[in-house]
Amino acid sequence: MRNFMGDNRGISTVVGAIMLTLIVVTAATTYAIFLSDQQRKVQDAETQKLQRTLENLTVLSLENPTYNSPTLDSVSFVIANMNSQQAIITSMNINNRFIRQFTFERSDGSLEEWNQNSGEFQIGCLYAKNNATGDSYLFIDRNNNHKYDRGEEILNYDYDGNRINAISIVNDSGGLLAKNSTGHYFVFRDSDNSTKYDAGDSIIDLNPYNNATSTTPEVNNSGSRFFVDYIKRPTILPREQITLIINNTKTDTIGVKDITKSDAITLHIFTRLTNDFTKTFFPPTAIIKIDTESIKNPDGTFSDYYILDGSASDQPGDGYIIKWEWTVCNIIKPVGPDVYISTNPGRKTQITDPTFIQKGQWYWVNLTVTDNFGMEGFRAFQYKP
């Protein structure tokens, strides 16, 4: 007779197989999750790369450069967003001078004044009081009419801090903040847009900060927009064209080296997608050439006349010269007039006045050339007929 004994070896094999299967399934699942996460990261990176590639800000032109002996004082740039997505600006500089205060003028004529301190963008806005309750608020005056209109953005509903949010009403008057000679602030509506308080301007609030006696405004007190913290960065909307205005390079930009008339002007625009859009505008170079020709007079004698030729003046980059201005003056004053200004300014002009141009005298021949962006080049040349 055979004895039957218990045998657990089959159960152990089954359990082992189940555990092995569980390990394999867990590993496969973990690997699938890993692959999915990696694929998502790759897709995100490719999407960002595509967005960065498609982003396209174009600096179309430089406008109205003005100089103050000889440092650049103010300048504007026309910028277009050629993409179907908005461009978000993180910083800008001009000739490595960081732009910390600037104005955007949009295609509808609205103005947005911005500054950037400690890495935070701020936007300038107007102070207004609700006509019914007297509660104060700040808003962006997009059409620059110093009134609150439908569609304009409220930045602070409780500017006076009384814990009562103002209810903005259409046509509430908005105004600039000014300070008189004693250091007291007031708010006024700048009717003539001169940024100064003068006759005809109306007072909105004589004590906007509620911390002093009422202010006594004085004529020509300078006014400016309020600046408040703003979570958004400056944006250029899809297919939008804007004008970037820098009113004072001394105060609105920070840098080591001043920009002078002889310097090229380079604008850098950095965006949230880490693009750097740049454009350089080169000033023209004035080059003078003088030719002498003779003309026969009715009495048979010959007289010399002088051709001032600026056609060799150079314009690098994609600009072009649009104006040539000549000035000729005596170094040592002879008998007669001491300054002659050409009556025919242009690329070439001529002097035919024999009573002025006298042989043996030294003259300064000055040429100023101006390009289509308003940049100038100057050359002074000593000439002795």
Protein Blocks (a to p, Z undefined) as FASTA:
>chain_A
ZZddddfklmmmmmmmmmmmmmmmmmmmmmmmmmmmmmmmmmmmmmmmmmmmmpccddfb
dchiacehjacfbdcdddddfbfbdcddfbdceehiacfbdcdddfkopacddddeehia
cddddddddfklopacddddfkonopacehiacfbfblnonopacdddehiacddddddf
kopacddddfkonopacehiacfbfclnopaccddddehiacdddddddfbdcdddehia
cddddfblklmpccfbdcdfklccddddddfkopacddddddddddddddddddddfkop
acddddddfklpccehjbdcfbdcdddddfbdcedjfbdcdfbgcfbdcdfbfklmcghi
acddddddddfkopacdddddddZZ
